[in-house]
Each structure stands twice: as structure tokens, then as C-alpha cells.
Amino acid sequence: MLPLSMAGAGEKHMISRVTGREDMRQHLADLGFVPGEQVEIISDTGEGNVIVSIKDTRLGITSQMASKIMVD
């Protein structure tokens, strides 16, 4: 298991759990980051942001948020 922030561009992973404070976990769940969902890293901007594809949607999240999402 590793944080999503450590995954490389083009990799697909399954979300195993989401950590952090309750408000952060709820926000990520609202965006679709829930255990069992597949997520793909589209690109890492290198400026602290990560672009991902989840549930047929592309989203930009901060690397801090990505570090709370644990994937297999």
C-alpha cells in the first residue's frame, strides 16, 4: 500500500483507504475517492498538484490530498 502522491503518471490503482481528518475524508468521498474505486494518475504537475481520472472524470487535487489516499 502506498499514498496516491507516490504513484507515477499512467498508473492505475485501487483505493484501499482514505486517511486524515473527518472533513478531509468526507470531501474526498464526495469527489469519488472511496475504497474499492479505481483511480488513474494522468499527470503530476511537479508543483504540488496531481491530475487523476476517477469515475470517468478528470480532477486536479493537491499532493497533500493525494497523500491521504492509500492505494494498492
C-alpha positions as a Markdown table, in Angstrom:
| # | Residue | x | y | z |
|---|---|---|---|---|
| 1 | Met | 0.0 | 0.0 | 0.0 |
| 2 | Leu | 1.3 | 3.5 | -0.9 |
| 3 | Pro | -0.1 | 7.0 | -0.9 |
| 4 | Leu | -1.5 | 8.2 | -4.3 |
| 5 | Ser | 1.0 | 11.0 | -4.2 |
| 6 | Met | 3.8 | 8.4 | -4.7 |
| 7 | Ala | 2.2 | 6.8 | -7.7 |
| 8 | Gly | 3.6 | 7.6 | -11.2 |
| 9 | Ala | 1.8 | 9.0 | -14.2 |
| 10 | Gly | -0.1 | 6.4 | -16.2 |
| 11 | Glu | -0.5 | 4.0 | -13.3 |
| 12 | Lys | -3.9 | 2.7 | -12.3 |
| 13 | His | -4.6 | 1.8 | -8.7 |
| 14 | Met | -7.4 | 0.6 | -6.5 |
| 15 | Ile | -8.2 | 2.8 | -3.5 |
| 16 | Ser | -7.8 | 0.8 | -0.3 |
| 17 | Arg | -8.5 | 3.5 | 2.3 |
| 18 | Val | -8.6 | 7.3 | 2.9 |
| 19 | Thr | -6.9 | 8.8 | 5.9 |
| 20 | Gly | -6.9 | 12.2 | 7.5 |
| 21 | Arg | -9.4 | 14.3 | 9.4 |
| 22 | Glu | -13.1 | 13.6 | 9.0 |
| 23 | Asp | -13.8 | 16.7 | 7.0 |
| 24 | Met | -11.0 | 15.8 | 4.5 |
| 25 | Arg | -12.2 | 12.2 | 4.2 |
| 26 | Gln | -15.7 | 13.4 | 3.6 |
| 27 | His | -14.5 | 15.9 | 0.9 |
| 28 | Leu | -12.5 | 13.2 | -0.9 |
| 29 | Ala | -15.5 | 10.8 | -0.6 |
| 30 | Asp | -17.7 | 13.5 | -2.2 |
| 31 | Leu | -15.2 | 13.7 | -5.1 |
| 32 | Gly | -15.4 | 9.9 | -5.5 |
| 33 | Phe | -12.3 | 8.8 | -3.6 |
| 34 | Val | -13.8 | 5.8 | -1.8 |
| 35 | Pro | -12.3 | 2.3 | -1.0 |
| 36 | Gly | -12.7 | -0.1 | -3.9 |
| 37 | Glu | -12.7 | 2.6 | -6.6 |
| 38 | Gln | -10.1 | 2.6 | -9.4 |
| 39 | Val | -8.0 | 5.8 | -9.9 |
| 40 | Glu | -5.5 | 6.6 | -12.6 |
| 41 | Ile | -2.7 | 9.2 | -12.4 |
| 42 | Ile | -2.9 | 11.3 | -15.5 |
| 43 | Ser | -0.1 | 13.6 | -14.6 |
| 44 | Asp | 1.9 | 15.1 | -11.7 |
| 45 | Thr | 2.4 | 18.8 | -12.4 |
| 46 | Gly | 5.5 | 18.9 | -10.2 |
| 47 | Glu | 4.1 | 22.0 | -8.5 |
| 48 | Gly | 2.2 | 20.1 | -5.8 |
| 49 | Asn | -0.8 | 19.1 | -7.9 |
| 50 | Val | -1.9 | 15.8 | -9.3 |
| 51 | Ile | -4.4 | 15.2 | -12.1 |
| 52 | Val | -6.3 | 12.0 | -11.8 |
| 53 | Ser | -9.0 | 10.1 | -13.5 |
| 54 | Ile | -11.7 | 8.6 | -11.4 |
| 55 | Lys | -15.3 | 7.5 | -12.3 |
| 56 | Asp | -14.8 | 8.8 | -15.9 |
| 57 | Thr | -13.9 | 12.3 | -14.6 |
| 58 | Arg | -10.6 | 14.1 | -14.5 |
| 59 | Leu | -9.8 | 16.0 | -11.3 |
| 60 | Gly | -6.9 | 18.1 | -10.1 |
| 61 | Ile | -6.1 | 17.6 | -6.4 |
| 62 | Thr | -3.2 | 18.8 | -4.2 |
| 63 | Ser | -0.4 | 16.5 | -3.4 |
| 64 | Gln | -1.4 | 16.9 | 0.3 |
| 65 | Met | -4.9 | 15.5 | -0.6 |
| 66 | Ala | -3.3 | 12.7 | -2.7 |
| 67 | Ser | -1.1 | 11.7 | 0.3 |
| 68 | Lys | -4.3 | 10.9 | 2.3 |
| 69 | Ile | -5.5 | 8.4 | -0.4 |
| 70 | Met | -3.9 | 5.0 | 0.1 |
| 71 | Val | -3.8 | 2.7 | -2.9 |
| 72 | Asp | -2.7 | -0.9 | -3.7 |
